[in-house]
Amino acid sequence: MPIYEYKCNGCGKDFETLVMGSYVPQCPDCKSEDLARQMSKCGFVSKSAGPGGEMTTTTSAGSSGCAGCASTNCGSCSTSTIG
């Protein structure tokens, strides 16, 4: 069940929504179906042992997948648009 990000071509609102099956998303503000799907940001954490055996961590912190959210942990978000 993918969550997609959209920009409404009618009113310009950016939003994200869960898309299942043949569901056609609508803008939550103006109800338009004239939408442009946006490229989603992704986040990752990679841990590996360095040459001396020390653990190193690489992260994409600082770019959240949620519009308007500064968190780097999606589990901390309490303002889900799913529903």
N, CA, C and O atoms as CSV, one atom per row, in Angstrom:
chain,resi,resn,atom,element,x,y,z
A,1,MET,N,N,0.838,-1.168,0.000
A,1,MET,CA,C,0.000,0.000,0.000
A,1,MET,C,C,0.891,1.242,0.000
A,1,MET,O,O,1.324,1.697,1.058
A,2,PRO,N,N,1.157,1.776,-1.161
A,2,PRO,CA,C,2.077,2.923,-1.247
A,2,PRO,C,C,1.418,4.246,-0.855
A,2,PRO,O,O,0.231,4.474,-1.086
A,3,ILE,N,N,2.227,5.091,-0.263
A,3,ILE,CA,C,1.819,6.461,0.014
A,3,ILE,C,C,2.504,7.320,-1.033
A,3,ILE,O,O,3.727,7.283,-1.169
A,4,TYR,N,N,1.722,8.089,-1.769
A,4,TYR,CA,C,2.250,8.942,-2.819
A,4,TYR,C,C,2.096,10.405,-2.434
A,4,TYR,O,O,1.177,10.778,-1.705
A,5,GLU,N,N,3.012,11.229,-2.939
A,5,GLU,CA,C,2.937,12.668,-2.749
A,5,GLU,C,C,2.405,13.283,-4.038
A,5,GLU,O,O,2.785,12.881,-5.138
A,6,TYR,N,N,1.521,14.264,-3.884
A,6,TYR,CA,C,0.898,14.918,-5.027
A,6,TYR,C,C,0.942,16.433,-4.873
A,6,TYR,O,O,1.075,16.960,-3.769
A,7,LYS,N,N,0.827,17.118,-6.006
A,7,LYS,CA,C,0.595,18.563,-6.046
A,7,LYS,C,C,-0.656,18.748,-6.882
A,7,LYS,O,O,-0.747,18.246,-8.002
A,8,CYS,N,N,-1.619,19.470,-6.331
A,8,CYS,CA,C,-2.871,19.712,-7.036
A,8,CYS,C,C,-2.643,20.768,-8.106
A,8,CYS,O,O,-2.145,21.856,-7.818
A,9,ASN,N,N,-3.009,20.443,-9.342
A,9,ASN,CA,C,-2.881,21.405,-10.440
A,9,ASN,C,C,-3.970,22.474,-10.378
A,9,ASN,O,O,-3.858,23.511,-11.031
A,10,GLY,N,N,-5.028,22.226,-9.593
A,10,GLY,CA,C,-6.115,23.189,-9.463
A,10,GLY,C,C,-5.812,24.297,-8.471
A,10,GLY,O,O,-5.895,25.478,-8.807
A,11,CYS,N,N,-5.454,23.911,-7.230
A,11,CYS,CA,C,-5.260,24.916,-6.186
A,11,CYS,C,C,-3.811,25.029,-5.705
A,11,CYS,O,O,-3.484,25.942,-4.946
A,12,GLY,N,N,-2.932,24.101,-6.141
A,12,GLY,CA,C,-1.516,24.171,-5.784
A,12,GLY,C,C,-1.147,23.507,-4.482
A,12,GLY,O,O,0.017,23.567,-4.087
A,13,LYS,N,N,-2.094,22.867,-3.784
A,13,LYS,CA,C,-1.809,22.225,-2.505
A,13,LYS,C,C,-0.899,21.010,-2.696
A,13,LYS,O,O,-1.099,20.214,-3.614
A,14,ASP,N,N,0.107,20.875,-1.817
A,14,ASP,CA,C,0.941,19.671,-1.744
A,14,ASP,C,C,0.368,18.782,-0.656
A,14,ASP,O,O,0.049,19.256,0.435
A,15,PHE,N,N,0.234,17.480,-0.949
A,15,PHE,CA,C,-0.282,16.548,0.051
A,15,PHE,C,C,0.197,15.144,-0.282
A,15,PHE,O,O,0.721,14.892,-1.367
A,16,GLU,N,N,0.010,14.243,0.660
A,16,GLU,CA,C,0.330,12.833,0.427
A,16,GLU,C,C,-0.869,12.011,0.848
A,16,GLU,O,O,-1.626,12.396,1.739
A,17,THR,N,N,-1.034,10.854,0.185
A,17,THR,CA,C,-2.183,10.010,0.483
A,17,THR,C,C,-1.859,8.551,0.175
A,17,THR,O,O,-1.005,8.251,-0.660
A,18,LEU,N,N,-2.541,7.671,0.850
A,18,LEU,CA,C,-2.417,6.230,0.640
A,18,LEU,C,C,-3.232,5.859,-0.590
A,18,LEU,O,O,-4.397,6.244,-0.699
A,19,VAL,N,N,-2.634,5.114,-1.518
A,19,VAL,CA,C,-3.321,4.734,-2.752
A,19,VAL,C,C,-3.399,3.214,-2.811
A,19,VAL,O,O,-2.379,2.526,-2.829
A,20,MET,N,N,-4.632,2.699,-2.841
A,20,MET,CA,C,-4.849,1.253,-2.874
A,20,MET,C,C,-5.694,0.898,-4.090
A,20,MET,O,O,-6.714,1.534,-4.354
A,21,GLY,N,N,-5.263,-0.120,-4.826
A,21,GLY,CA,C,-6.034,-0.620,-5.959
A,21,GLY,C,C,-6.303,0.432,-7.009
A,21,GLY,O,O,-5.383,1.108,-7.471
A,22,SER,N,N,-7.571,0.576,-7.392
A,22,SER,CA,C,-7.943,1.515,-8.446
A,22,SER,C,C,-8.389,2.870,-7.887
A,22,SER,O,O,-9.008,3.659,-8.600
A,23,TYR,N,N,-8.078,3.141,-6.622
A,23,TYR,CA,C,-8.436,4.410,-5.980
A,23,TYR,C,C,-7.853,5.584,-6.755
A,23,TYR,O,O,-6.662,5.594,-7.067
A,24,VAL,N,N,-8.680,6.567,-7.065
A,24,VAL,CA,C,-8.237,7.785,-7.738
A,24,VAL,C,C,-8.195,8.884,-6.676
A,24,VAL,O,O,-9.239,9.283,-6.162
A,25,PRO,N,N,-6.995,9.378,-6.342
A,25,PRO,CA,C,-6.899,10.374,-5.280
A,25,PRO,C,C,-7.490,11.722,-5.697
A,25,PRO,O,O,-7.541,12.067,-6.878
A,26,GLN,N,N,-7.935,12.470,-4.683
A,26,GLN,CA,C,-8.461,13.809,-4.877
A,26,GLN,C,C,-7.741,14.764,-3.937
A,26,GLN,O,O,-7.268,14.361,-2.875
A,27,CYS,N,N,-7.662,16.007,-4.323
A,27,CYS,CA,C,-7.100,17.046,-3.475
A,27,CYS,C,C,-7.976,17.189,-2.234
A,27,CYS,O,O,-9.195,17.304,-2.364
A,28,PRO,N,N,-7.395,17.185,-1.038
A,28,PRO,CA,C,-8.213,17.323,0.174
A,28,PRO,C,C,-8.854,18.708,0.312
A,28,PRO,O,O,-9.828,18.859,1.049
A,29,ASP,N,N,-8.323,19.725,-0.386
A,29,ASP,CA,C,-8.888,21.070,-0.285
A,29,ASP,C,C,-9.986,21.325,-1.310
A,29,ASP,O,O,-11.102,21.698,-0.947
A,30,CYS,N,N,-9.672,21.122,-2.604
A,30,CYS,CA,C,-10.637,21.494,-3.653
A,30,CYS,C,C,-11.296,20.277,-4.320
A,30,CYS,O,O,-12.146,20.442,-5.195
A,31,LYS,N,N,-10.917,19.075,-3.919
A,31,LYS,CA,C,-11.499,17.815,-4.441
A,31,LYS,C,C,-11.186,17.545,-5.901
A,31,LYS,O,O,-11.815,16.682,-6.514
A,32,SER,N,N,-10.222,18.266,-6.474
A,32,SER,CA,C,-9.838,18.056,-7.862
A,32,SER,C,C,-9.083,16.731,-8.014
A,32,SER,O,O,-8.357,16.321,-7.108
A,33,GLU,N,N,-9.254,16.074,-9.143
A,33,GLU,CA,C,-8.485,14.875,-9.473
A,33,GLU,C,C,-7.361,15.211,-10.450
A,33,GLU,O,O,-6.658,14.310,-10.908
A,34,ASP,N,N,-7.181,16.496,-10.776
A,34,ASP,CA,C,-6.118,16.958,-11.663
A,34,ASP,C,C,-4.852,17.150,-10.818
A,34,ASP,O,O,-4.562,18.250,-10.348
A,35,LEU,N,N,-4.115,16.064,-10.640
A,35,LEU,CA,C,-2.967,16.038,-9.733
A,35,LEU,C,C,-1.688,15.670,-10.464
A,35,LEU,O,O,-1.720,14.986,-11.487
A,36,ALA,N,N,-0.573,16.124,-9.938
A,36,ALA,CA,C,0.745,15.730,-10.442
A,36,ALA,C,C,1.456,14.972,-9.322
A,36,ALA,O,O,1.677,15.514,-8.239
A,37,ARG,N,N,1.809,13.721,-9.589
A,37,ARG,CA,C,2.528,12.937,-8.577
A,37,ARG,C,C,3.959,13.443,-8.485
A,37,ARG,O,O,4.616,13.656,-9.504
A,38,GLN,N,N,4.437,13.633,-7.265
A,38,GLN,CA,C,5.752,14.196,-7.008
A,38,GLN,C,C,6.761,13.093,-6.689
A,38,GLN,O,O,6.382,11.993,-6.287
A,39,MET,N,N,8.029,13.391,-6.869
A,39,MET,CA,C,9.096,12.470,-6.493
A,39,MET,C,C,9.234,12.508,-4.976
A,39,MET,O,O,9.445,13.573,-4.396
A,40,SER,N,N,9.116,11.360,-4.340
A,40,SER,CA,C,9.223,11.288,-2.887
A,40,SER,C,C,10.672,11.269,-2.452
A,40,SER,O,O,11.537,10.719,-3.133
A,41,LYS,N,N,10.920,11.875,-1.310
A,41,LYS,CA,C,12.246,11.793,-0.685
A,41,LYS,C,C,12.305,10.465,0.044
A,41,LYS,O,O,11.281,9.957,0.502
A,42,CYS,N,N,13.489,9.906,0.151
A,42,CYS,CA,C,13.616,8.663,0.895
A,42,CYS,C,C,14.668,8.848,1.977
A,42,CYS,O,O,15.529,9.722,1.879
A,43,GLY,N,N,14.591,8.036,2.984
A,43,GLY,CA,C,15.553,8.099,4.073
A,43,GLY,C,C,16.140,6.726,4.325
A,43,GLY,O,O,15.488,5.705,4.104
A,44,PHE,N,N,17.374,6.713,4.789
A,44,PHE,CA,C,18.001,5.433,5.081
A,44,PHE,C,C,19.055,5.605,6.164
A,44,PHE,O,O,19.556,6.703,6.407
A,45,VAL,N,N,19.377,4.487,6.806
A,45,VAL,CA,C,20.490,4.412,7.743
A,45,VAL,C,C,21.262,3.166,7.381
A,45,VAL,O,O,20.684,2.084,7.282
A,46,SER,N,N,22.550,3.300,7.182
A,46,SER,CA,C,23.404,2.177,6.834
A,46,SER,C,C,24.504,2.068,7.882
A,46,SER,O,O,25.222,3.035,8.135
A,47,LYS,N,N,24.637,0.901,8.489
A,47,LYS,CA,C,25.672,0.682,9.488
A,47,LYS,C,C,26.619,-0.392,8.977
A,47,LYS,O,O,26.188,-1.422,8.457
A,48,SER,N,N,27.917,-0.140,9.131
A,48,SER,CA,C,28.897,-1.131,8.696
A,48,SER,C,C,30.157,-0.991,9.533
A,48,SER,O,O,30.392,0.039,10.165
A,49,ALA,N,N,30.954,-2.035,9.526
A,49,ALA,CA,C,32.228,-2.022,10.244
A,49,ALA,C,C,33.292,-1.412,9.343
A,49,ALA,O,O,33.432,-1.789,8.180
A,50,GLY,N,N,34.044,-0.458,9.904
A,50,GLY,CA,C,35.132,0.171,9.162
A,50,GLY,C,C,36.353,-0.730,9.120
A,50,GLY,O,O,36.320,-1.840,9.652
A,51,PRO,N,N,37.436,-0.268,8.490
A,51,PRO,CA,C,38.638,-1.077,8.340
A,51,PRO,C,C,39.244,-1.520,9.672
A,51,PRO,O,O,39.845,-2.591,9.749
A,52,GLY,N,N,39.093,-0.716,10.710
A,52,GLY,CA,C,39.629,-1.066,12.024
A,52,GLY,C,C,38.617,-1.768,12.897
A,52,GLY,O,O,38.885,-2.002,14.075
A,53,GLY,N,N,37.460,-2.113,12.356
A,53,GLY,CA,C,36.422,-2.799,13.117
A,53,GLY,C,C,35.430,-1.853,13.772
A,53,GLY,O,O,34.445,-2.300,14.360
A,54,GLU,N,N,35.679,-0.536,13.677
A,54,GLU,CA,C,34.759,0.423,14.290
A,54,GLU,C,C,33.487,0.522,13.444
A,54,GLU,O,O,33.523,0.414,12.219
A,55,MET,N,N,32.371,0.729,14.131
A,55,MET,CA,C,31.090,0.856,13.436
A,55,MET,C,C,30.953,2.265,12.883
A,55,MET,O,O,31.227,3.243,13.579
A,56,THR,N,N,30.528,2.363,11.626
A,56,THR,CA,C,30.250,3.660,11.020
A,56,THR,C,C,28.785,3.678,10.599
A,56,THR,O,O,28.220,2.650,10.228
A,57,THR,N,N,28.190,4.845,10.661
A,57,THR,CA,C,26.785,5.006,10.298
A,57,THR,C,C,26.667,6.080,9.229
A,57,THR,O,O,27.211,7.176,9.365
A,58,THR,N,N,25.954,5.748,8.171
A,58,THR,CA,C,25.653,6.706,7.116
A,58,THR,C,C,24.148,6.910,7.140
A,58,THR,O,O,23.390,5.943,7.205
A,59,THR,N,N,23.716,8.150,7.087
A,59,THR,CA,C,22.285,8.436,7.144
A,59,THR,C,C,21.920,9.536,6.175
A,59,THR,O,O,22.761,10.346,5.788
A,60,SER,N,N,20.668,9.557,5.790
A,60,SER,CA,C,20.160,10.630,4.946
A,60,SER,C,C,19.404,11.638,5.799
A,60,SER,O,O,18.519,12.333,5.298
A,61,ALA,N,N,19.742,11.725,7.081
A,61,ALA,CA,C,19.062,12.629,8.012
A,61,ALA,C,C,19.052,14.044,7.472
A,61,ALA,O,O,19.975,14.484,6.786
A,62,GLY,N,N,17.993,14.730,7.801
A,62,GLY,CA,C,17.858,16.105,7.360
A,62,GLY,C,C,16.876,16.260,6.220
A,62,GLY,O,O,16.468,17.376,5.899
A,63,SER,N,N,16.489,15.148,5.602
A,63,SER,CA,C,15.467,15.244,4.550
A,63,SER,C,C,14.383,14.228,4.844
A,63,SER,O,O,14.512,13.047,4.519
A,64,SER,N,N,13.333,14.692,5.450
A,64,SER,CA,C,12.214,13.844,5.801
A,64,SER,C,C,11.355,13.573,4.579
A,64,SER,O,O,11.342,14.373,3.644
A,65,GLY,N,N,10.628,12.444,4.572
A,65,GLY,CA,C,9.711,12.143,3.499
A,65,GLY,C,C,8.374,12.840,3.667
A,65,GLY,O,O,7.562,12.849,2.742
A,66,CYS,N,N,8.130,13.429,4.840
A,66,CYS,CA,C,6.861,14.105,5.091
A,66,CYS,C,C,6.966,15.574,4.726
A,66,CYS,O,O,7.943,16.239,5.072
A,67,ALA,N,N,5.982,16.067,4.044
A,67,ALA,CA,C,5.961,17.486,3.707
A,67,ALA,C,C,5.792,18.301,4.977
A,67,ALA,O,O,4.860,18.059,5.744
A,68,GLY,N,N,6.659,19.244,5.209
A,68,GLY,CA,C,6.566,20.108,6.376
A,68,GLY,C,C,7.042,19.485,7.667
A,68,GLY,O,O,6.839,20.068,8.732
A,69,CYS,N,N,7.665,18.327,7.616
A,69,CYS,CA,C,8.120,17.638,8.818
A,69,CYS,C,C,9.642,17.694,8.881
A,69,CYS,O,O,10.313,17.398,7.893
A,70,ALA,N,N,10.190,18.071,10.031
A,70,ALA,CA,C,11.636,18.164,10.185
A,70,ALA,C,C,12.224,16.906,10.808
A,70,ALA,O,O,13.444,16.798,10.935
A,71,SER,N,N,11.389,15.958,11.197
A,71,SER,CA,C,11.865,14.737,11.844
A,71,SER,C,C,12.603,13.847,10.857
A,71,SER,O,O,12.294,13.839,9.666
A,72,THR,N,N,13.569,13.108,11.351
A,72,THR,CA,C,14.250,12.114,10.522
A,72,THR,C,C,13.792,10.719,10.886
A,72,THR,O,O,14.344,9.735,10.395
A,73,ASN,N,N,12.775,10.622,11.752
A,73,ASN,CA,C,12.237,9.340,12.175
A,73,ASN,C,C,10.747,9.325,11.873
A,73,ASN,O,O,9.965,9.946,12.593
A,74,CYS,N,N,10.346,8.626,10.824
A,74,CYS,CA,C,8.937,8.633,10.415
A,74,CYS,C,C,8.021,8.076,11.487
A,74,CYS,O,O,6.830,8.385,11.488
A,75,GLY,N,N,8.540,7.259,12.408
A,75,GLY,CA,C,7.727,6.732,13.503
A,75,GLY,C,C,7.335,7.810,14.494
A,75,GLY,O,O,6.446,7.592,15.317
A,76,SER,N,N,7.979,8.976,14.435
A,76,SER,CA,C,7.668,10.039,15.392
A,76,SER,C,C,6.567,10.951,14.915
A,76,SER,O,O,6.120,11.819,15.664
A,77,CYS,N,N,6.117,10.777,13.687
A,77,CYS,CA,C,5.126,11.678,13.111
A,77,CYS,C,C,3.730,11.354,13.676
A,77,CYS,O,O,3.302,10.200,13.666
A,78,SER,N,N,3.046,12.364,14.155
A,78,SER,CA,C,1.713,12.152,14.703
A,78,SER,C,C,0.640,12.786,13.825
A,78,SER,O,O,-0.537,12.780,14.186
A,79,THR,N,N,1.033,13.331,12.680
A,79,THR,CA,C,0.070,13.996,11.809
A,79,THR,C,C,-0.056,13.259,10.488
A,79,THR,O,O,0.189,13.829,9.425
A,80,SER,N,N,-0.438,11.998,10.558
A,80,SER,CA,C,-0.572,11.178,9.351
A,80,SER,C,C,-1.749,11.644,8.508
A,80,SER,O,O,-2.792,12.024,9.041
A,81,THR,N,N,-1.578,11.614,7.188
A,81,THR,CA,C,-2.664,11.967,6.272
A,81,THR,C,C,-3.352,10.730,5.730
A,81,THR,O,O,-4.163,10.828,4.809
A,82,ILE,N,N,-3.042,9.570,6.285
A,82,ILE,CA,C,-3.664,8.318,5.838
A,82,ILE,C,C,-5.068,8.265,6.412
A,82,ILE,O,O,-5.274,8.567,7.587
A,83,GLY,N,N,-6.025,7.886,5.594
A,83,GLY,CA,C,-7.354,7.760,6.163
A,83,GLY,C,C,-8.434,7.957,5.227
A,83,GLY,O,O,-9.603,7.872,5.605
